[in-house]
């Protein structure tokens, strides 16, 4: 039996995970999601409710997880200008949360979740070989 080698830098464990659930329906945001995300650091994922396709994974490392999440639906023009993912129909998505203790943990966990889930809307997969050779634009 061949043993798997441990990952050199395992991703931090979330302090709490909220499984895929509705984000917005009947004119209101999910109160459990809103309550958990307010003032928190962590990672969030959005997927299409019907197909289950994961659309986007993002993070907040500044204690503004809730505000960061809803901006994807409210700031369509300004987010699109900077190349950030937006969505017009918040009722058609589900959300998943991975809450973290610190902002640094959120950044590391986001990279791990993007590598694991390969969301549809992502600019790059953290750790891809192509990223290793890129030069800084400055």
Secondary structure, DSSP 8 states (H G I E B T S, - for coil): -------TT-----SEEEEEEE-EETTEE-HHHHHHHTT-EEEEEEEETTT--EEEEEEESSS-HHHHHHHHHH-HHHHHHTT----S-GGGEEEEEEEESSHHHHHHHHHHHHHHH--SS-S--TT-HHHHH-----
